[in-house]
Amino acid sequence: MNLSYISMDRETGWFGLKLMVAAAGISVAVKYGGPYLALPETMPVVIGMILLPTAIMAGILYRWQRNSASAPKNLQGSPTSTQGLTPEESPQSECD
């Protein structure tokens, strides 16, 4: 079987492996450690257990996007449109 069509650099592979190990660790912790938590069976606790992981991940991704070097620098207001502008009027990216 020839897998030469798969091109993945080493950094991406390590990131994927770390992600899978972290997910497996969290899964084991929830499966075997969860029953030892004395949480009341009320609706706010259930809703919190459902929404908290999503809220945490959204916060992490938002912060990661804000700190990313590839994120656009003008995040205030609506996105600017360059349609109808001459090349002299169009904004230049910082990468140029």
C-alpha angles and dihedrals in degrees: 000000000000115000097173091117090069109088113184124154121226095252092056091048093051091048091052092048093049090048092052092047091049092049091049091049093051091047092052091047092052094045098047103023100040097076090057092062112098100217121161115243097238130134096249091054092049093048090047092051089052099044103033098075090049092048092048092049091047090053093048093048092046092051091045091052092049091051095042117114092219094055115109113261098221101067093149118101126348123333114272119243120221095192113124095018123123117236090258091055098044116099117252120224120237090243094068 
